[in-house]
Each structure stands twice: as C-alpha cells, then as structure tokens.
Amino acid sequence: MQTLHVDVGHSRYPIAIGSGLMGNRELLDKYIRGRDLLIVTNTVVARLYLAKLTESLAPRRMAECILPDGEQHKTLQTAGWVFDALVGKKMNRDATVLALGGGVVGDIAGFAAACYQRGIGYVQVPTTLLAQVDSSVGGKTGVNHAGGKNLIGAFYQPLCVIADTDTLVTLPDRELRAGLAEVIKYGCVWDPLLFEWLDKNMAKLLARDVDALTYAIGRSCEIKATVVAKDEREQHLRAILNFGHTFGHAIEAATGYETYLHGEAVGLGMLIATDMSRRLGLIDGAVKDRVRDILARAGLPTEPPRVGAAQVLELMHMDKKVLAGAVRLVLLEKLGRAIVTGDYSRSELDATLKEYFA
C-alpha cells in the first residue's frame, strides 16, 4: 500500500492506494471513525462492492443511499436524496458520509456532507480510474446545472481517500480510457517525464497492468496533492488542473451530459486547448501532434460534436474561471508547463471554435 498526504493547512488527510483496501479492516478502522455512517453509491457499484464494504465496516450503524448511475443525474435533486437519507436515519453532526463510486458519486456525496448540518465528515472510496487519479482528491464537491458544469458546490476536504485498485478489474474499458485523460492532463501541465512515461506505457495501462496503473494513480495523486496544498481554493495555481476542462465542460453541457463521459470531454478539450496554444504561438505543431497522438492511443475521441460555435462560447462564459466577463483559458507553453490567461486574440478563439464546432 502506498500512502500520500494532502495538506491544505487547516486539513491534512491521507490517500491510501493499493490492492484489497476495501477488505482491510485495520485500515478502515484507522481512517473511518464514528458510529453512524451513510454510504452513498450508485446502482452499478452497489451490485459489485457494497456488500463487501459493509461487511468490512461492521458493526457500525450504517445506512445506504443508492443513486442512479450517470453524469445526467449529478443534480440538486439527486443531492436532495442524500439529504433525505441523512435526515431519515436521524444522523447528527458526528455522522460520516462515505462515497463509494466514481466522480459523480464522490462529488454529490461530498457536496451533501459539506451542507448537512453545516458540515459533517466524509470519506472518498473511489472505484473508477478518473476518480482515483483526480476527482476524489482536493475537496472539490458539487452538482451540475443545465446552464453549466459544477456551478453549484463547495470546497470541502474529505477525511481520507481510500483507492482500492482492485475495483479497476470490473471497470468498463470506456471508463478506463476516460480516466487516462486526467492522467495525460498531469503530464501536459506539470510533469513532462510523466508524459514520456505514458507515451511508452500506454499499452500496459490499457491492458490493466497492475504496476503501471498503480504508478499512474500514485504519480497523479502526488501532483494533485502538491498543487492543492499551494492553492486549495483555485485562486491561481490550481486552475492549471482545469486544462481542457473549459472546452470539455461546454461539450458536456451542450450534449446534455449524456453523450460523453467526463474524461472523454476533457480529452477533447485538451486537444482544442492545445490547438489554441499553437495558434497563439505558445507551442509548435509538434507538441499539438504529440498530445493528439497520445489521446488517440488512449482510445479517446478526437472529433468534437458539431454543436455550434456560438453555443459552446455561451457555455464557456459560465465557466468558473471567467473574470470580468472574460473567459480565461488554460494553455500550454510547453509540455509540462501551463498558464491561465485571458490575454489572447478573440479572433483566434473564434477561429478555433469554428473549426471544431461549426
């Protein structure tokens, strides 16, 4: 087992990564304290892992809230079902919410924990690659709105993250590929050596080589923990981790959160952001080609939906990085270095959107 830590000053918590962690009673008892526990999961994950986890957590007083699966259910209404479960089981401020599932479950459960009785503890047990490398770490919680992605939420750090790599055995291939998009993101914005490693080991990752996946998860979490420690509330540095997300979130919203998995949309967004960087002269065409190639070899889509440039631009204006009406973009200066800027040619943005979405 590998253990990392996230330290944001007011909160310090562990990330445990390894095989068989959901059956490790000693680990669960160490990090999940308290008598009352609400396990939030979805219909797919519940069938696979809920019984195993509850057995390992006994004899706590436990209740379950099983949500429908899919990004389209990441709404205030669904979060309301978690509140209903907490109230219905008469849970108090010493209760703990445990998120068992992917990014959607983790975001909803964390948001409910942040709000219920003005804040109770919660634990992340991510079961998808995307959640293990990104969404479970750093304390971003929230739900979507028809007008944009993650517009309603809170920064609220978990008590711990327990990433059991055994769950990746049952992960559908499409979900695995979507998770790789976030790992590629870390290589693009922070660690060029990770990008090179991914370039050489993509086949192993797609074949679910345990050592390769464990390394990818661990290195991604190290980077995320480092960035979050410097900028918990995304005032400056942490915004670089949104590389591809401004375009990607617009793609998700424009297609009703039903066509693309989050990682697929982010992969498309990274491709578009890389091309925008090339248009502005920040990088050359060779870097753009390398990013496109690695996304393609990861099995991610490289052709965005033709939903209309005007609609995409309108949705981008609801992005959380917008300041004074200007859409700030995360762009590449080179592999391993990103910037967040609103200082770019509007005509180049219009040309980019027209090429990819018209």
Residue frames relative to the residue before (quaternion, step in Angstrom):
aa qw qx qy qz dx dy dz
M 1.0000 0.0000 0.0000 0.0000 0.00 0.00 0.00
Q 0.2237 -0.7501 0.6105 0.1209 3.54 -1.04 0.87
T 0.0866 -0.8006 0.5920 0.0310 3.59 -0.88 0.92
L 0.0707 -0.7674 0.6372 0.0051 3.54 -0.84 1.11
H 0.2457 -0.7664 0.5677 0.1730 3.57 -1.26 0.14
V 0.2335 -0.7161 0.6402 0.1508 3.51 -1.21 0.69
D 0.0264 -0.8078 0.5880 -0.0306 3.58 -0.74 1.07
V 0.0105 -0.8160 0.5769 -0.0352 3.57 -0.44 1.25
G 0.6734 -0.4957 0.2853 0.4685 3.56 1.22 0.48
H 0.7996 0.2336 -0.1214 0.5398 3.57 0.43 -1.20
S 0.7832 0.1816 -0.0888 0.5880 3.58 1.26 -0.30
R 0.0077 0.7725 -0.6345 0.0230 3.55 -0.99 0.91
Y 0.0993 0.8211 -0.5507 0.1126 3.58 -0.63 1.06
P 0.4869 -0.6914 0.4603 0.2703 3.57 -1.18 0.59
I 0.1939 -0.6892 0.6780 0.1667 3.49 -1.42 0.39
A 0.1032 -0.7917 0.6013 0.0322 3.57 -0.54 1.18
I 0.0500 -0.8027 0.5936 -0.0281 3.57 -0.78 1.09
G 0.4596 0.6871 -0.4798 0.2940 3.57 -0.76 0.97
S 0.6213 -0.5498 0.4235 0.3639 3.52 -1.38 0.01
G 0.8445 0.2321 -0.1576 0.4562 3.57 -1.12 0.72
L 0.3548 0.7802 -0.4695 0.2122 3.60 1.19 0.25
M 0.6314 0.5412 -0.3531 0.4286 3.61 1.04 -0.60
G 0.7044 0.4123 -0.2688 0.5115 3.57 1.22 -0.29
N 0.5321 0.6335 -0.3898 0.4044 3.58 1.32 0.09
R 0.2482 -0.8157 0.5050 0.1343 3.58 0.04 1.30
E 0.6272 0.5479 -0.3441 0.4337 3.59 0.96 -0.81
L 0.6672 0.4901 -0.2974 0.4757 3.58 0.94 -0.88
L 0.6730 0.5006 -0.3016 0.4535 3.59 0.85 -0.94
D 0.6671 0.4940 -0.3088 0.4643 3.60 0.95 -0.82
K 0.6311 0.5487 -0.3302 0.4377 3.57 1.11 -0.69
Y 0.8088 0.3225 -0.1363 0.4724 3.55 0.86 -0.98
I 0.7361 0.3407 -0.2144 0.5441 3.60 1.17 -0.47
R 0.0152 0.8279 -0.5562 0.0711 3.52 -0.10 1.30
G 0.6006 0.5621 -0.4226 0.3805 3.54 -1.29 0.26
R 0.5268 -0.6730 0.4419 0.2724 3.54 -1.18 0.65
D 0.7763 0.3362 -0.1593 0.5089 3.58 0.93 -0.93
L 0.0101 0.8132 -0.5767 0.0781 3.54 -0.80 1.05
L 0.1261 -0.7561 0.6376 0.0769 3.56 -0.94 0.96
I 0.1869 -0.7746 0.5973 0.0913 3.55 -0.67 1.12
V 0.1278 -0.7756 0.6170 0.0380 3.55 -0.72 1.16
T 0.1374 0.7794 -0.5959 0.1359 3.57 -0.73 1.06
N 0.4044 -0.6898 0.5138 0.3107 3.60 -1.20 -0.30
T 0.7430 -0.4503 0.2633 0.4192 3.54 -1.28 0.25
V 0.6631 0.5053 -0.3089 0.4577 3.60 1.04 -0.73
V 0.7163 0.4502 -0.2588 0.4661 3.58 0.76 -1.04
A 0.5909 0.5901 -0.3702 0.4069 3.59 1.03 -0.74
R 0.6609 0.5147 -0.3122 0.4481 3.58 0.94 -0.86
L 0.7185 0.4726 -0.2424 0.4490 3.56 1.06 -0.75
Y 0.8727 0.1437 0.0166 0.4664 3.56 0.73 -1.07
L 0.4913 0.6920 -0.4420 0.2904 3.62 1.13 -0.30
A 0.6754 0.4977 -0.3100 0.4473 3.61 0.82 -0.93
K 0.6447 0.5275 -0.3192 0.4518 3.58 0.98 -0.85
L 0.6897 0.4806 -0.2895 0.4577 3.56 0.88 -0.91
T 0.6652 0.5004 -0.3194 0.4528 3.61 0.87 -0.87
E 0.6092 0.5421 -0.3530 0.4588 3.58 1.07 -0.65
S 0.6844 0.4830 -0.2814 0.4680 3.57 0.98 -0.86
L 0.7018 0.4721 -0.2566 0.4677 3.60 1.14 -0.61
A 0.4597 0.6827 -0.4567 0.3377 3.61 1.21 -0.24
P 0.6576 -0.1214 -0.7296 -0.1432 1.63 -2.26 1.16
R 0.1694 0.7991 -0.5615 0.1325 3.62 0.89 0.71
R 0.4894 -0.5917 0.5371 0.3492 3.54 -1.35 0.25
M 0.0184 0.8483 -0.5224 0.0849 3.57 -0.23 1.30
A 0.0675 -0.7464 0.6599 0.0540 3.51 -1.28 0.60
E 0.3010 -0.7609 0.5544 0.1518 3.56 -1.23 0.47
C 0.0620 -0.7418 0.6652 0.0588 3.52 -1.25 0.62
I 0.0782 -0.8290 0.5536 -0.0109 3.55 -0.26 1.31
L 0.1940 -0.8161 0.5424 0.0465 3.54 -0.51 1.29
P 0.5576 -0.5545 0.4705 0.4003 3.61 -1.22 0.27
D 0.4790 -0.6849 0.4802 0.2663 3.56 -1.15 0.64
G 0.6579 0.5389 -0.3825 0.3612 3.58 -1.09 0.71
E 0.5981 -0.5960 0.4216 0.3306 3.53 -1.16 0.77
Q 0.6157 0.5735 -0.3544 0.4080 3.61 1.05 -0.66
H 0.6740 0.4747 -0.2911 0.4854 3.59 1.27 -0.29
K 0.4944 0.6443 -0.4396 0.3836 3.60 1.24 0.16
T 0.3213 0.7634 -0.4655 0.3119 3.54 0.51 1.31
L 0.6645 -0.4729 0.3897 0.4278 3.53 -1.33 0.14
Q 0.6104 0.5591 -0.3551 0.4343 3.57 1.03 -0.72
T 0.6716 0.4827 -0.2968 0.4774 3.58 0.93 -0.89
A 0.6211 0.5212 -0.3431 0.4742 3.59 0.99 -0.76
G 0.6045 0.5744 -0.3432 0.4323 3.56 1.09 -0.70
W 0.6126 0.5429 -0.3522 0.4539 3.59 1.09 -0.63
V 0.6209 0.5195 -0.3430 0.4763 3.60 1.09 -0.63
F 0.6308 0.5140 -0.3300 0.4785 3.60 0.99 -0.81
D 0.6335 0.5378 -0.3267 0.4502 3.58 0.96 -0.86
A 0.6603 0.5047 -0.3079 0.4631 3.58 0.97 -0.85
L 0.6489 0.5166 -0.3181 0.4591 3.60 0.96 -0.84
V 0.6820 0.4678 -0.2825 0.4860 3.57 0.92 -0.91
G 0.6615 0.5355 -0.3080 0.4252 3.56 0.91 -0.94
K 0.7245 0.3883 -0.2324 0.5199 3.58 1.10 -0.66
K 0.4134 -0.7507 0.4358 0.2749 3.57 1.35 0.26
M 0.2548 0.7748 -0.5318 0.2278 3.54 0.90 0.96
N 0.2853 -0.7831 0.5409 0.1129 3.54 -1.03 0.91
R 0.7744 -0.3887 0.2391 0.4382 3.55 -1.30 -0.13
D 0.6517 0.4919 -0.3324 0.4720 3.60 1.20 -0.25
A 0.4753 0.6568 -0.4459 0.3793 3.59 1.26 0.18
T 0.2588 -0.7488 0.5921 0.1475 3.55 -1.31 0.38
V 0.2610 -0.7236 0.6168 0.1670 3.55 -1.09 0.78
L 0.1137 -0.7848 0.6067 0.0565 3.58 -0.89 0.92
A 0.2235 -0.7798 0.5762 0.1000 3.56 -0.72 1.13
L 0.0262 -0.7921 0.6087 -0.0384 3.56 -0.54 1.24
G 0.6193 0.5273 -0.3716 0.4476 3.58 -0.18 1.22
G 0.7077 -0.4418 0.3458 0.4294 3.53 -1.28 -0.45
G 0.8220 -0.2877 0.1854 0.4552 3.53 -1.29 -0.37
V 0.6331 0.5366 -0.3405 0.4420 3.59 1.00 -0.76
V 0.6649 0.4896 -0.2965 0.4799 3.57 0.87 -0.95
G 0.6686 0.5165 -0.3035 0.4405 3.58 0.88 -0.91
D 0.6720 0.4979 -0.2972 0.4606 3.57 0.94 -0.88
I 0.6723 0.4896 -0.2993 0.4677 3.59 0.94 -0.87
A 0.6770 0.4946 -0.2975 0.4567 3.58 0.85 -0.96
G 0.6610 0.5054 -0.3073 0.4617 3.58 0.97 -0.82
F 0.6371 0.5215 -0.3199 0.4688 3.56 1.04 -0.79
A 0.6512 0.5057 -0.3149 0.4702 3.59 0.96 -0.85
A 0.6534 0.5104 -0.3123 0.4637 3.59 0.98 -0.83
A 0.6401 0.5342 -0.3240 0.4471 3.58 1.03 -0.77
C 0.7416 0.4310 -0.2128 0.4680 3.56 1.06 -0.79
Y 0.6396 0.5722 -0.3446 0.3804 3.59 0.94 -0.84
Q 0.8334 -0.0826 -0.0199 0.5461 3.55 -0.71 1.18
R 0.6253 -0.5896 0.2819 0.4265 3.53 1.19 0.89
G 0.8090 -0.2977 0.1121 0.4944 3.55 1.09 0.66
I 0.1125 0.7527 -0.6422 0.0914 3.56 -0.68 1.16
G 0.6556 -0.5448 0.3555 0.3835 3.55 -1.23 0.38
Y 0.0031 0.7894 -0.6129 -0.0343 3.54 -1.20 0.52
V 0.2609 -0.7541 0.5947 0.0984 3.50 -1.27 0.68
Q 0.2695 -0.7549 0.5781 0.1526 3.55 -1.04 0.81
V 0.0120 0.7473 -0.6642 0.0166 3.58 -0.91 1.02
P 0.0932 -0.8510 0.5157 0.0329 3.60 0.32 1.25
T 0.1925 -0.8132 0.5448 0.0694 3.56 -0.95 0.92
T 0.6690 0.4147 -0.3150 0.5304 3.61 1.26 0.15
L 0.6197 -0.5435 0.3987 0.4020 3.57 -1.18 0.46
L 0.6417 0.5348 -0.3388 0.4330 3.60 0.90 -0.86
A 0.6805 0.4735 -0.2961 0.4744 3.58 0.92 -0.86
Q 0.6654 0.5175 -0.3156 0.4356 3.59 0.97 -0.78
V 0.7418 0.4007 -0.2363 0.4830 3.60 0.99 -0.72
D 0.8373 0.2083 -0.0676 0.5010 3.60 1.09 -0.47
S 0.8249 0.3517 -0.2173 0.3854 3.58 0.09 -1.25
S 0.6466 0.5300 -0.3392 0.4311 3.62 1.10 -0.52
V 0.7023 0.4467 -0.2368 0.5012 3.58 1.26 -0.44
G 0.7724 0.4134 -0.2711 0.3987 3.57 -0.99 0.79
G 0.4932 -0.7379 0.3824 0.2568 3.59 1.24 -0.04
K 0.4425 0.6439 -0.5075 0.3633 3.60 1.10 0.44
T 0.0361 0.7852 -0.6158 0.0539 3.57 -0.79 1.04
G 0.3447 0.7663 -0.5056 0.1958 3.59 -1.15 0.37
V 0.3364 -0.7046 0.5875 0.2126 3.48 -1.42 -0.04
N 0.5383 -0.6253 0.4699 0.3137 3.53 -1.32 0.36
H 0.1987 -0.7158 0.6499 0.1607 3.51 -1.41 0.21
A 0.6356 -0.5322 0.3807 0.4097 3.57 -1.12 0.49
G 0.6866 0.4934 -0.2771 0.4565 3.58 1.15 -0.59
G 0.8176 -0.1304 0.0885 0.5538 3.59 1.19 -0.13
K 0.6019 -0.5959 0.4263 0.3175 3.50 -1.35 0.44
N 0.8756 0.0349 -0.0297 0.4809 3.58 -1.07 0.85
L 0.2782 0.7935 -0.5025 0.2010 3.59 1.03 0.69
I 0.7443 0.3082 -0.1840 0.5632 3.60 1.19 -0.43
G 0.4155 0.7164 -0.4710 0.3039 3.60 -0.49 1.10
A 0.2902 -0.7378 0.5837 0.1751 3.53 -1.32 -0.23
F 0.4061 -0.6196 0.5948 0.3120 3.52 -1.33 0.36
Y 0.2008 0.7759 -0.5617 0.2055 3.57 -0.50 1.18
Q 0.2819 -0.8161 0.4846 0.1400 3.56 -0.33 1.27
P 0.4564 -0.6765 0.5006 0.2889 3.61 -1.04 0.74
L 0.5872 -0.5453 0.4557 0.3876 3.54 -1.35 0.13
C 0.7692 -0.1541 0.1100 0.6103 3.55 1.14 -0.65
V 0.2573 -0.7096 0.6278 0.1900 3.53 -1.39 0.23
I 0.0657 -0.7886 0.6114 0.0026 3.57 -0.80 1.06
A 0.0544 -0.8253 0.5610 -0.0347 3.56 -0.24 1.33
D 0.1115 -0.7980 0.5920 0.0164 3.55 -0.26 1.32
T 0.3346 -0.7871 0.4856 0.1809 3.56 -0.36 1.25
D 0.5144 0.6435 -0.4248 0.3753 3.62 1.19 -0.27
T 0.5934 0.5929 -0.3693 0.4001 3.60 1.13 -0.57
L 0.5937 0.5914 -0.3700 0.4012 3.59 1.16 -0.43
V 0.5086 0.6453 -0.4175 0.3880 3.59 1.26 -0.27
T 0.7551 0.3698 -0.1967 0.5043 3.59 0.99 -0.82
L 0.4662 0.6908 -0.4423 0.3314 3.60 1.26 -0.02
P 0.4678 -0.6700 0.4876 0.3074 3.63 -0.80 0.90
D 0.6354 -0.5579 0.3722 0.3828 3.58 -1.12 0.67
R 0.6448 0.5341 -0.3311 0.4351 3.57 0.94 -0.84
E 0.6540 0.5011 -0.3068 0.4764 3.60 1.01 -0.81
L 0.6155 0.5393 -0.3470 0.4583 3.59 1.03 -0.74
R 0.6703 0.4943 -0.3009 0.4646 3.58 0.88 -0.94
A 0.6328 0.5351 -0.3322 0.4504 3.58 0.99 -0.79
G 0.6472 0.5166 -0.3176 0.4619 3.58 1.03 -0.73
L 0.6145 0.5618 -0.3493 0.4297 3.58 1.06 -0.69
A 0.5458 0.6159 -0.4060 0.3974 3.61 1.13 -0.51
E 0.6824 0.4790 -0.2981 0.4648 3.58 0.93 -0.84
V 0.6129 0.5240 -0.3565 0.4719 3.60 1.08 -0.61
I 0.6280 0.5229 -0.3244 0.4764 3.58 0.99 -0.83
K 0.5988 0.5775 -0.3517 0.4292 3.58 1.02 -0.78
Y 0.6625 0.5043 -0.3181 0.4535 3.61 0.87 -0.90
G 0.6401 0.5173 -0.3272 0.4643 3.57 1.03 -0.71
C 0.6575 0.5260 -0.3063 0.4441 3.56 1.02 -0.82
V 0.8078 0.3395 -0.1586 0.4551 3.60 0.75 -1.02
W 0.8204 0.2786 -0.1014 0.4889 3.60 1.09 -0.53
D 0.8493 0.1231 0.0153 0.5131 3.57 0.70 -1.08
P 0.2311 -0.8043 0.5310 0.1332 3.62 -0.11 1.23
L 0.5909 0.5584 -0.3734 0.4467 3.60 1.17 -0.48
L 0.6130 0.5179 -0.3426 0.4885 3.58 1.11 -0.64
F 0.6197 0.5349 -0.3433 0.4605 3.60 0.98 -0.78
E 0.6606 0.4963 -0.3081 0.4716 3.58 0.94 -0.89
W 0.6390 0.5269 -0.3232 0.4578 3.57 1.00 -0.84
L 0.6422 0.5143 -0.3154 0.4728 3.58 0.98 -0.84
D 0.6177 0.5606 -0.3367 0.4368 3.55 1.01 -0.84
K 0.7324 0.4252 -0.2242 0.4822 3.58 1.01 -0.86
N 0.7905 0.3560 -0.1480 0.4758 3.59 1.08 -0.69
M 0.3138 0.7831 -0.4958 0.2060 3.60 1.21 0.24
A 0.6424 0.5305 -0.3335 0.4412 3.60 0.94 -0.82
K 0.6402 0.5182 -0.3228 0.4663 3.60 1.01 -0.78
L 0.6507 0.5187 -0.3175 0.4547 3.57 0.94 -0.84
L 0.6790 0.4821 -0.2887 0.4725 3.56 0.91 -0.89
A 0.6700 0.4660 -0.2860 0.5022 3.58 1.21 -0.53
R 0.4357 -0.7330 0.4149 0.3175 3.58 1.38 0.09
D 0.1529 0.7780 -0.5807 0.1847 3.55 0.92 0.90
V 0.4720 -0.7257 0.4215 0.2698 3.58 -0.58 1.18
D 0.6727 0.4983 -0.3075 0.4523 3.58 0.86 -0.92
A 0.6591 0.5070 -0.3145 0.4578 3.58 0.94 -0.85
L 0.6671 0.4920 -0.3065 0.4680 3.60 0.88 -0.88
T 0.6452 0.5210 -0.3269 0.4532 3.59 0.95 -0.84
Y 0.6463 0.5036 -0.3258 0.4717 3.58 0.97 -0.79
A 0.6591 0.5158 -0.3152 0.4474 3.59 0.88 -0.92
I 0.6586 0.4961 -0.3113 0.4724 3.59 0.95 -0.83
G 0.6824 0.5056 -0.2932 0.4390 3.57 0.83 -0.98
R 0.6873 0.4725 -0.2963 0.4654 3.59 0.85 -0.92
S 0.6270 0.5318 -0.3396 0.4568 3.59 1.02 -0.76
C 0.6767 0.4879 -0.2937 0.4667 3.57 0.93 -0.89
E 0.5987 0.5530 -0.3594 0.4545 3.60 1.08 -0.66
I 0.6729 0.4854 -0.2945 0.4741 3.56 0.90 -0.93
K 0.6581 0.5085 -0.3154 0.4570 3.58 0.86 -0.94
A 0.6601 0.5108 -0.3105 0.4548 3.61 0.91 -0.88
T 0.6413 0.5275 -0.3215 0.4552 3.59 0.99 -0.81
V 0.6943 0.4728 -0.2780 0.4660 3.57 0.86 -0.96
V 0.6653 0.5047 -0.3106 0.4542 3.60 0.89 -0.90
A 0.6241 0.5461 -0.3420 0.4419 3.60 1.03 -0.73
K 0.6928 0.4618 -0.2723 0.4824 3.58 1.09 -0.66
D 0.8159 0.0481 0.0382 0.5749 3.60 1.09 -0.67
E 0.1535 -0.8458 0.5050 0.0769 3.56 0.39 1.26
R 0.8100 0.3310 -0.1374 0.4642 3.58 0.79 -1.02
E 0.5194 -0.7060 0.3770 0.2995 3.52 1.24 0.65
Q 0.2574 0.7744 -0.5292 0.2324 3.55 0.79 1.06
H 0.8080 0.0475 -0.0209 0.5869 3.58 1.15 -0.48
L 0.8289 0.2838 -0.1704 0.4509 3.61 -0.13 -1.31
R 0.6650 0.5447 -0.3349 0.3858 3.62 0.79 -0.97
A 0.5485 0.6359 -0.3965 0.3709 3.58 1.14 -0.49
I 0.5726 0.5938 -0.4039 0.3954 3.63 1.10 -0.47
L 0.6047 0.5659 -0.3582 0.4310 3.60 1.18 -0.47
N 0.5867 0.5438 -0.3693 0.4729 3.56 1.32 0.05
F 0.2680 0.7713 -0.5331 0.2217 3.59 1.19 0.37
G 0.8117 0.1954 -0.1838 0.5189 3.56 -0.71 1.13
H 0.6049 0.6199 -0.3480 0.3588 3.57 1.19 -0.45
T 0.6059 0.5590 -0.3784 0.4211 3.62 1.00 -0.64
F 0.6847 0.4233 -0.2679 0.5293 3.57 0.94 -0.86
G 0.6645 0.5376 -0.3067 0.4189 3.58 0.92 -0.91
H 0.6537 0.5013 -0.3170 0.4700 3.59 0.93 -0.84
A 0.6295 0.5245 -0.3351 0.4651 3.58 1.03 -0.74
I 0.6271 0.5254 -0.3327 0.4691 3.59 1.04 -0.76
E 0.6536 0.5130 -0.3196 0.4554 3.59 0.92 -0.88
A 0.6876 0.4808 -0.2887 0.4611 3.58 0.85 -0.96
A 0.6648 0.5215 -0.3079 0.4373 3.59 0.94 -0.88
T 0.7429 0.3611 -0.2080 0.5239 3.58 1.16 -0.55
G 0.5794 -0.6572 0.3477 0.3339 3.56 1.22 0.53
Y 0.5308 -0.6614 0.3854 0.3638 3.58 1.20 0.51
E 0.6095 0.5839 -0.3377 0.4166 3.60 1.17 0.42
T 0.6686 0.5332 -0.3040 0.4199 3.61 1.12 -0.52
Y 0.8077 0.2036 -0.0684 0.5491 3.57 0.93 -0.93
L 0.4344 -0.6028 0.5928 0.3107 3.50 -1.27 0.53
H 0.6631 -0.5288 0.3394 0.4067 3.57 -1.15 0.58
G 0.6835 0.4939 -0.2969 0.4480 3.58 0.85 -0.91
E 0.6126 0.5406 -0.3465 0.4610 3.57 1.09 -0.65
A 0.6690 0.4875 -0.2966 0.4762 3.57 0.95 -0.88
V 0.6333 0.5189 -0.3269 0.4720 3.58 1.03 -0.75
G 0.6248 0.5360 -0.3397 0.4549 3.59 1.00 -0.78
L 0.6427 0.4968 -0.3121 0.4926 3.58 0.98 -0.84
G 0.6527 0.5229 -0.3128 0.4501 3.56 0.97 -0.85
M 0.6382 0.5174 -0.3317 0.4636 3.59 1.01 -0.74
L 0.6245 0.5363 -0.3346 0.4588 3.55 1.02 -0.79
I 0.6818 0.4823 -0.2827 0.4718 3.58 0.91 -0.94
A 0.6566 0.5059 -0.3118 0.4646 3.60 0.97 -0.87
T 0.6296 0.5229 -0.3333 0.4682 3.59 1.07 -0.70
D 0.6478 0.5025 -0.3155 0.4779 3.58 0.99 -0.80
M 0.6240 0.5249 -0.3350 0.4721 3.58 1.03 -0.76
S 0.6268 0.5312 -0.3297 0.4650 3.59 1.02 -0.78
R 0.6468 0.5112 -0.3121 0.4721 3.57 1.04 -0.80
R 0.6454 0.5322 -0.3234 0.4423 3.58 0.93 -0.87
L 0.7095 0.4485 -0.2490 0.4831 3.57 1.08 -0.75
G 0.5258 -0.6723 0.3887 0.3472 3.58 1.28 0.03
L 0.4219 0.7089 -0.4696 0.3145 3.59 1.21 0.31
I 0.7792 0.0928 -0.0405 0.6185 3.58 1.10 -0.72
D 0.4555 -0.6629 0.5025 0.3171 3.56 -1.23 0.19
G 0.7223 -0.4636 0.3038 0.4136 3.54 -1.30 0.18
A 0.5788 0.6014 -0.3798 0.3988 3.59 1.14 -0.54
V 0.6396 0.5124 -0.3223 0.4738 3.60 1.04 -0.77
K 0.6309 0.5254 -0.3319 0.4646 3.57 0.96 -0.85
D 0.6690 0.5071 -0.3033 0.4509 3.58 0.91 -0.91
R 0.6423 0.5234 -0.3270 0.4544 3.59 1.02 -0.76
V 0.6518 0.5001 -0.3174 0.4736 3.58 0.97 -0.82
R 0.6568 0.5042 -0.3148 0.4640 3.57 0.90 -0.89
D 0.6572 0.5281 -0.3125 0.4377 3.58 0.96 -0.87
I 0.6976 0.4680 -0.2954 0.4551 3.59 0.85 -0.89
L 0.6086 0.5311 -0.3490 0.4752 3.59 1.12 -0.63
A 0.6577 0.5054 -0.3068 0.4667 3.58 0.97 -0.86
R 0.6835 0.4820 -0.2946 0.4624 3.59 0.93 -0.85
A 0.6187 0.5142 -0.3402 0.4869 3.57 1.24 -0.38
G 0.5098 -0.6741 0.4010 0.3534 3.57 1.29 -0.07
L 0.4609 0.6824 -0.4404 0.3577 3.56 1.21 0.46
P 0.5664 -0.6032 0.4243 0.3679 3.62 -1.08 0.60
T 0.1603 -0.7949 0.5797 0.0802 3.57 -1.10 0.71
E 0.6606 0.4397 -0.3183 0.5186 3.59 1.26 0.22
P 0.3069 -0.7825 0.5112 0.1796 3.62 -0.36 1.20
P 0.5773 -0.5798 0.4345 0.3766 3.59 -1.22 0.36
R 0.4148 -0.6993 0.5199 0.2620 3.58 -1.07 0.69
V 0.1177 0.8442 -0.5061 0.1314 3.53 0.53 1.26
G 0.6183 -0.5551 0.3427 0.4384 3.59 1.27 -0.09
A 0.4637 -0.7105 0.4617 0.2591 3.55 -0.73 1.10
A 0.6393 0.5421 -0.3363 0.4294 3.61 0.97 -0.80
Q 0.6571 0.5039 -0.3156 0.4633 3.57 0.95 -0.83
V 0.6452 0.5169 -0.3239 0.4601 3.58 0.93 -0.85
L 0.6572 0.5086 -0.3154 0.4582 3.60 0.91 -0.89
E 0.6379 0.5255 -0.3269 0.4584 3.59 0.97 -0.82
L 0.6751 0.4772 -0.2922 0.4807 3.58 0.94 -0.84
M 0.6173 0.5457 -0.3482 0.4472 3.60 1.04 -0.67
H 0.6280 0.5454 -0.3391 0.4395 3.58 1.11 -0.58
M 0.6375 0.4781 -0.3393 0.5000 3.59 1.29 -0.09
D 0.4085 0.7168 -0.4697 0.3140 3.58 1.28 0.10
K 0.5446 -0.6629 0.4153 0.3026 3.57 -1.04 0.81
K 0.6285 0.5251 -0.3524 0.4529 3.62 1.22 -0.16
V 0.4504 0.6816 -0.4635 0.3432 3.61 1.24 0.01
L 0.0016 0.7789 -0.6267 0.0253 3.57 -0.93 0.97
A 0.8471 0.0057 -0.0436 0.5296 3.55 -0.92 0.99
G 0.7210 -0.4694 0.2404 0.4495 3.54 1.03 0.84
A 0.6300 0.5345 -0.3328 0.4546 3.59 1.26 -0.10
V 0.3751 -0.7097 0.5523 0.2250 3.56 -0.92 0.95
R 0.1809 -0.7693 0.6045 0.0998 3.56 -0.66 1.10
L 0.2030 -0.7964 0.5651 0.0730 3.54 -0.92 0.97
V 0.3402 -0.6739 0.6067 0.2490 3.54 -1.23 0.54
L 0.0019 -0.8190 0.5686 -0.0770 3.55 -0.53 1.26
L 0.4583 -0.6828 0.5001 0.2715 3.55 -1.23 0.45
E 0.2484 -0.7205 0.6253 0.1678 3.54 -1.13 0.78
K 0.7294 -0.1788 0.0909 0.6540 3.51 1.32 -0.53
L 0.6512 -0.4670 0.3755 0.4656 3.59 -1.20 0.12
G 0.7882 0.2664 -0.2291 0.5052 3.54 -0.72 1.11
R 0.7649 0.2498 -0.1833 0.5648 3.60 1.23 0.02
A 0.0198 -0.8031 0.5941 -0.0407 3.54 -0.77 1.13
I 0.1805 -0.7520 0.6217 0.1238 3.53 -1.30 0.42
V 0.2758 -0.7060 0.6209 0.2000 3.54 -1.32 0.40
T 0.1494 0.8240 -0.5227 0.1598 3.56 -0.50 1.14
G 0.2301 -0.7282 0.6239 0.1658 3.51 -1.29 0.55
D 0.5529 0.6108 -0.3724 0.4272 3.53 1.37 0.07
Y 0.4149 0.6642 -0.5146 0.3491 3.55 0.11 1.32
S 0.6082 -0.5611 0.4205 0.3720 3.53 -1.26 0.35
R 0.4257 -0.7032 0.5072 0.2590 3.58 -0.74 1.03
S 0.6181 0.5518 -0.3517 0.4357 3.57 1.05 -0.67
E 0.6409 0.5112 -0.3298 0.4682 3.60 1.07 -0.68
L 0.6234 0.5139 -0.3408 0.4807 3.60 1.07 -0.70
D 0.6522 0.5130 -0.3195 0.4576 3.59 0.92 -0.89
A 0.6544 0.5124 -0.3106 0.4612 3.59 0.99 -0.85
T 0.6401 0.5246 -0.3183 0.4623 3.57 1.03 -0.81
L 0.6784 0.4841 -0.2943 0.4679 3.57 0.86 -0.96
K 0.6409 0.5272 -0.3308 0.4493 3.57 0.98 -0.79
E 0.6545 0.5228 -0.3203 0.4424 3.58 0.94 -0.86
Y 0.7839 0.3810 -0.1864 0.4534 3.57 0.82 -0.98
F 0.8174 0.2988 -0.1222 0.4770 3.60 1.05 -0.64
A 0.5381 0.6502 -0.4182 0.3359 3.61 1.13 -0.39
